[in-house]
Amino acid sequence: MITPNPNLQVLHTIAQPKKELILEIELNGKMKFEHLMSTVYNQFGICHRVLSANIEYTEGCSFGSVQLLISVNPDEWRQLELYLNKNKLLSTTVEYTCRKYS
């Protein structure tokens, strides 16, 4: 007969609520736009929608700004924010709320 071990702790994963944010990133030529978009999706697993992009390419460098609609939990947001700060990319966020009519 199998009996549970009272000394073991059960890890419960609690799904953290996701928030929709509008993230605006200023590109300063240190990172290509395509590389940034691929990193957001592939490394962090954050699906995003490009709301607007005003980007100029000069000698292979990306300058301008991009606005993304992202849905993230607090942990994903912290990781992304650290990545942007590490790469010296300025960013601002606004919480996105959409009123639903029935």
Rosetta blueprint (number, residue, H / E / L):
1 M L
2 I L
3 T L
4 P L
5 N L
6 P L
7 N L
8 L L
9 Q L
10 V L
11 L L
12 H L
13 T L
14 I L
15 A L
16 Q L
17 P L
18 K L
19 K E
20 E E
21 L E
22 I E
23 L E
24 E E
25 I E
26 E E
27 L E
28 N E
29 G L
30 K L
31 M L
32 K L
33 F H
34 E H
35 H H
36 L H
37 M H
38 S H
39 T H
40 V H
41 Y H
42 N H
43 Q L
44 F L
45 G L
46 I L
47 C L
48 H E
49 R E
50 V E
51 L E
52 S E
53 A E
54 N E
55 I E
56 E E
57 Y E
58 T E
59 E L
60 G L
61 C E
62 S E
63 F E
64 G E
65 S E
66 V E
67 Q E
68 L E
69 L E
70 I E
71 S E
72 V E
73 N L
74 P H
75 D H
76 E H
77 W H
78 R H
79 Q H
80 L H
81 E H
82 L H
83 Y H
84 L H
85 N H
86 K H
87 N L
88 K L
89 L L
90 L E
91 S E
92 T E
93 T E
94 V E
95 E E
96 Y L
97 T L
98 C L
99 R L
100 K L
101 Y L
102 S L
